[in-house]
């Protein structure tokens, strides 16, 4: 484990701060529209599918799994160098036991370099894609800068530099290669699709059955369309997931409406990460994902660019 993780003293080299494009964009509430896309790309990889199939509580506790994923992502981006480095160490430690044999007889281990890097890579696909459709589209220079920062955060997780391309152009070619040679439609992909269609109410204080019933249909509809619509076209073909022309028009309209909110979107909705960590600090401190000690204060966020 230690051989692939950077020295703790190097954490400042890879961690991001409020001046980074990652800090300003990863926590935008609209980036959450890409969550299903990232998950779909992840579980279409046979190694990830094997781990989810045998070890994940995704079926019995989908919201718990989502919150734990958000814990780790927000600690990595908004936790500061020390907590980001600790998050990386914990992530690798958590994945050491995730191994087995899938229904096709293929051995898998969650720390296989390709699969481990792919999970991190899918989040970059989803963040950039979600902003392109629903938020603040990245310029080419911003995309390149974001990818450099995201790749650096991967080092804190123990992803080797050679496992992910250095440039965004190289990354796009890498995604196409993984889609073409490694991804497959499997039972876990189908499970994710079913969960998106009929999600359980999230454990949010004050969200009663009536309120969730009113919110569920529009929220679920947007997530369903975005999950498929934000996939690379090659992945849509490979996984046999395509939107109809009418659904594509609906997604375009939803995206246009969402992008139009940018000038009036509250600061907290543009950079949710620090506030999320404050909201979840007790759960994180209990060890649901983060440190087993009391959570340290999270820096306040400057006005988002």
N, C-alpha and C positions, 0 to 999 in steps of 0.2 A: 504493500500500500504506500509506504513512505517513498518508494522510488519514483512514483508518478506524481505525487503531490509536491507543489513547490514548497520551499522552505517558508515557515511562518513569517520570517522577516521580509519575504518578498511579497506579502499580501498587498501592500500598498501599490505595488507595481501593476497588479491585475484588477484590484477593486475599482469601482467607479464612484464618483461623487456627484454633487449637484451641478457641476459644469458639464457633465457628460450627456450625450444624446440618449443613452440608455436610461439614465435617471429620469429624464424629461418625458420619455415616451413609453417605457415599459409599464408604468403605473397608470396610464390613461385608462379610464373605465371602459372606453370603447375597444381597447385591445383585448378585452375579455371575449369579444365576439370570435376571436380566433382560437379559443380554448379547445373547442371540439375538433378543429382542424389539426392542431398539434397532437391531440390524443389519437386521432384517427391515423395520422402518419406514424405515430409511435407503435400502436398495437398491430399495424400491418406488417411490422418487422417481426419475423418469426421468433427471435430471441425475446423481444419485449412481450409478445403475445404469450409465450411460454411462462414468463414470470407473472404476468397479470392473471393468467388462467389458474395458476396453482397457488399464488401467494397473495394476490391483491384482495382487498375487501370492497372493490369497486361496486359489485352487485349489491351487497348488503348495506353499504354505507357510502354511496357515491358522493354526497356532499362532504363527508369527513375526508375522503380521499382528495377532493378538490381543495379543501381548506389546508390540508397538509402540503399539497403541492404549492399552493399560494404562500404558505409559511416559508418554504425553502426558497422559492423564487424571490420573494420580497426580502428575506434575510440576505440573500446573495447580492441583490442590487442595492438595497437601502439600509442594510445593517451595519455598514462600515467595514473596514478591512479585517478587523479581528473576528467579528461575527461571520463575515463572509467566508473567511478561511476555516472557521470552525464548522460552518455549514457544509463546506466541501469535504472535510474530514468525516463528518457524520454521514453524509450521503454515501461515500464509498464504504464505510463500515456497515451501513444498513444493507447494502447490496451484496455483501460477500456471501450471504447465505442463500441468495436467490439463484438457485440452479436446479437442474433436473433434466428430464427427458420429455419432449412434447409428444402428442398423439401420433406423429409421423415417425417417432423413434429418433428424432434429432436431439442431441445433447445441447443444452444451452446454459449460459451463465450470464447474469446481468452485467458483470464487469468485462465482458468481451469488449475490446476497444471500439469496434465498429458500432455495436448496438448502444453502448454507453454514450459515445459521442453523438450518435443519431438522435437520441432523446433531447439532448441540449440543442442540437441543430434545428429540430422541429419547432422549438419555441421562437427561434429567429424567423423562420418562415411565417409563423402565425402572427408575430408582432408586426412585421413589415407589411404582410398582407392585410391584416385588420386595419392598419392605419391607411393603407392605400384605398380601401373600400369605405371605411367608416369614420376615420379620424383625420389626422394631419399627414398627408402623404409625404414620404421621405424624398428629398432631392437625391440625385446620384451621390453627391458628396456626403450627405447625411447617412445614406445607406452604407457607404464604405466605412465611415467612422463608426456607425453602430455595430457593424459586423466585427470590426477590429476589437471593440470593447467587449462584445458578447463572446468572442473567441477567447479573449483574456480571462473572462469570468469562468470559462470552461477549464482553464488551467487550475483554478481554485478547486474544481471538482475532480481534478486528476485526469483531465483529458489532455493527452499529449499534443504538442504543437503539430506533429505530423498527421494527426488524426482528422484535422479539419483544415481546409484550404485557407490561405492567408488573405485572399481577396474575395470580394463579393461575386465577381465573375466566376472565379474558381469554385466558389460555394454553390452557385447555381448549377454548374456542371456536375458537381458532387451530388447534389440533390437528384438530378436526373439519372445519374448512374445508380444510386441507391434504389430509386423507384423502379428502374428498369430491371435490375438484377436481384433485388432482395425483397421487395415488398410483395405481399400476397393478400388476397381476400380470404379471411379466415373467420372462425366462429367468434373471436373476440371483437373483430371489426363489427360483426352483426350485433353483438351485445351492446357495443357503444351506441350504435344507431338506435337500437330499441330504447336505451336509457335516455337518449336525447329526446325521443318522441314523447315519452311519458315520464318526465322527471318527478321525483318526490319533492315535497316542499323543503326548502333549506331551513336549517335550524337557526333562524335569525330572530332575535327577540322582537316581539310585537307583530310578527308576521303570522296572522291567524289564517285558518282555512279559507275564509271568504276572500281575504286580501290576496292570498296565493292563487285562488281560482281566477280572480280578475287579472292577475299579472301573468299567470302561467302561459296562456295562449299566445299573446304577442311576444313574450320573451322566448318561448319555445320555438315559435315560428321563425324568429330571427336567427336563433342558434342553429336550427335545422338547415336553413338556407345557407348561412355562413359556413357551417361545418363542411359542406360539400363545395360551395362556391369559391371558398378561399383555398381549396386544394390546388396544387399545380395541375394543369390540364393533363399532364402525363399520368399523374396519380389518379385522377378521376377515371381515366381510361383503364388503368391497371386494376383498379378496385371496382370497376363497373358502377360508378357513382356519378351520375350526370343530372344536372338540373334541366327541366324542360324550358323552352323559350319563355313561357309565362313566368316560371319561377326565376329565371335570370332577370327578367324585367322587374319583378318584385324586389329582388335583391338590389338591383341598381337604384330603385326608388328609395328603399330603406337606407342605402348607403348615402345617397344624396341628402336625405333628410338629416342623417346623423352628422355628416360633414358640415352642414349648414349651422349646426349648434356651436361650432368651435368658438366664434367670437364671444358667445355668452356663457360658455361652459364654466362653471365655478372652478376655482383653483383646485379644490379638493378632488374634483372629478378628473382633473387632468393629471394629477400625480397622487394616486391613492396609496402608494406603497408605505410611506411613513405612517400615515393614519391607520392603515391596516395593521401594521406591527404594534401600534399602541393599542388597538382594539383587541388584538390576539395575544397580548404579552403574557397574560396569565396562563393560557393554554400552552404557549411556547415554553414558558418557564417550567411548566410541569413536565416537559419533555415530549409533548405530542410531536414536535419536530425539533424545536430549537434547544437552547441550552437548558440544562437542568437547574440552573441558578436563576435568580431573579433577573428579568430582562432589563437591559440597560436602556437609558433614554435614547430615542431615535431623533436625529436632527430634524428641525423644522424645514419646510420646503420653501425655497424662494419662488417668486412668480415664475410660472412655466413659460418657456420660450415657444 
